[in-house]
Amino acid sequence: MNQYRFSRRPDIGDRIAVSFEFFPPKTDAMEAKLWETTMRLQPLAPSFVSVTYGAGGSTRERTARTVGRMVRETRLRPAAHLTCVDATRGEVDEVIREFLGMGVSRFVALRGDPAEGVGARYRPHPGGYANAAELVGALHEQGATDISVSAYPEKHPESPDFATDIDMLKRKVDNGATRAITQFFFDNDSYERYVERVRRAGIYVPIVPGILPVHNFTQVANFSARCGAHVPAWLAERFDGLHDDPQTHALVAAAVAAEQVLDLVERGITDFHFYTMNRADLVFAICHMIGIRSGDVLQELKPAAA
């Protein structure tokens, strides 16, 4: 596929649901930035927002604190990430009970990356849940009602083939997963082929596209190479020569992501999950371009009564 193709329809925003992913802050300054991002995106009324773990579950306490604050101080519906890494079953179950006690019933259940990062060999904790399918089962048994899991349109880099990869997804769904959110991708044809494979395997939960706005093309290209996500040549050409031009880079990034979403809408997709990188402006611009409007902003723009 050389580029996305779509025809804009004026009612398209009314048919789209979006969700946002944040990562927990590591410093006070990052916490302030995250809260600024949260407040900026809240008026877009996302269906839910999720807060990740760091590699190896290293930000477990900050994730809990961030989710708790969202529950108390915002209108957002937060989903808490959980992983299997470096924790016993008892420790994970305690975290589940903590979130449920806050009133959080939405979760994103992941195997998780080793503390050494992407590419390192994963080793299950000897007393823990071995994989995401077991973690989903534990969440379901303890009362979680909305469980998202990961999916990989271009195959998980550790899976030997698509059949193995999709079999794991089926195990997660059989254990109670209610939706799958994909790793980011830039080739919509690969996503469509993946959904066809999934449906042939008897999996019918929503497969929500994960959309990554390109804040920094070089960083995204390097990360894509490590996690097995293909970067098409046409995409590289869009950002060629913009390394030292952040304003134009941001304009191109917003246009590219909006084109990708609208092309997927033309293919019948209506739910999208944005990896925000804790930055609001680019995601807000993309949502505006695809027809998602802030009710609060529209109210503020109305002229005062005479």
C-alpha positions, 0 to 999 in steps of 0.5 A, spaced: 500 500 500 503 506 497 498 511 502 491 511 505 485 513 501 479 515 503 473 520 502 471 525 508 464 524 510 461 530 515 458 525 520 464 521 520 466 523 527 459 521 530 461 514 528 468 514 531 470 512 538 477 513 541 481 511 547 487 513 549 493 510 553 498 514 558 504 511 561 505 513 569 510 519 570 517 517 573 518 524 576 514 530 579 515 534 573 512 528 568 506 527 573 505 535 572 505 534 564 501 527 564 495 531 568 496 537 563 495 532 558 489 528 561 485 535 562 487 537 555 484 530 552 478 529 557 473 533 553 474 529 547 470 524 551 474 517 550 471 511 551 476 509 556 483 511 558 489 506 560 495 507 564 501 502 563 506 499 567 513 500 565 518 494 563 518 489 568 512 492 572 517 497 575 512 503 575 506 499 579 505 504 584 505 510 580 500 506 575 496 505 581 496 512 584 495 515 577 489 511 576 486 512 583 487 520 581 483 519 575 477 515 578 477 521 584 478 527 580 476 526 572 470 524 568 475 519 565 474 511 565 480 509 567 483 502 565 489 499 569 494 495 565 497 489 569 503 484 567 505 477 569 513 480 569 517 479 576 511 478 580 507 472 584 500 470 583 499 472 590 502 479 588 498 480 582 492 478 585 493 483 591 494 489 585 487 486 582 483 487 588 486 494 590 484 496 583 477 493 584 477 496 591 478 503 587 472 502 583 476 500 577 473 494 573 477 495 566 483 492 565 489 491 560 492 484 561 499 483 558 504 478 559 509 484 559 516 485 557 522 483 561 525 489 565 531 488 560 527 491 555 524 489 548 528 484 545 530 480 552 528 473 553 522 473 557 522 468 563 515 467 567 516 468 574 516 461 578 510 463 582 507 467 577 502 467 572 506 464 566 502 468 560 497 473 559 492 468 558 492 466 565 492 473 567 486 474 563 483 468 567 485 471 574 482 477 572 475 474 570 475 470 576 476 476 580 470 480 577 473 484 572 468 486 567 472 489 561 479 486 559 483 488 553 489 484 551 494 485 546 494 483 538 499 483 533 497 485 526 505 483 523 505 477 529 509 478 535 516 478 534 517 472 539 512 468 535 514 463 530 508 464 526 501 467 525 498 460 527 501 460 534 500 468 535 493 467 534 492 461 538 495 465 544 489 470 542 484 465 542 486 463 549 486 470 552 479 471 549 476 464 551 479 466 558 475 472 558 478 478 554 473 482 551 477 486 546 484 486 543 488 492 542 493 492 536 500 494 537 501 500 532 502 499 525 502 503 519 500 499 513 492 498 514 492 492 509 496 488 514 491 490 519 485 488 515 489 481 513 490 480 520 483 481 522 481 476 517 485 471 520 483 472 527 475 471 524 477 465 521 480 462 527 473 463 531 475 470 534 470 475 534 471 480 539 473 487 537 480 488 534 481 495 536 487 498 531 492 501 536 494 508 532 501 511 534 502 519 532 509 520 530 512 525 534 519 523 532 520 519 526 527 517 527 525 514 534 519 511 531 523 507 526 528 505 531 523 502 536 519 499 530 525 495 528 525 492 535 518 490 535 517 488 528 512 493 526 513 495 518 515 502 516 513 503 509 517 507 504 512 512 503 511 513 510 519 515 511 518 519 505 513 523 508 518 525 514 524 526 510 528 532 511 524 534 517 528 532 523 530 539 524 523 542 523 519 540 529 513 544 527 512 541 520 514 534 522 508 535 527 503 537 521 505 531 517 504 527 523 497 529 524 495 528 517 498 521 516 495 519 523 488 522 520 489 519 514 490 512 517 484 513 521 479 515 516 482 510 511 480 504 516 473 508 517 472 507 510 474 499 511 468 499 517 472 500 523 469 505 528 474 504 534 481 507 535 486 506 541 491 512 541 498 511 544 499 518 546 506 518 549 503 523 554 503 528 549 496 532 548 497 537 542 498 532 536 492 527 539 488 532 540 489 535 533 488 528 530 481 527 533 479 534 531 481 532 523 477 525 524 471 529 526 471 528 534 469 535 537 470 537 544 463 539 547 466 543 552 470 547 547 464 548 543 460 551 548 466 556 550 466 558 543 458 560 543 457 567 543 454 570 549 447 571 550 445 579 548 
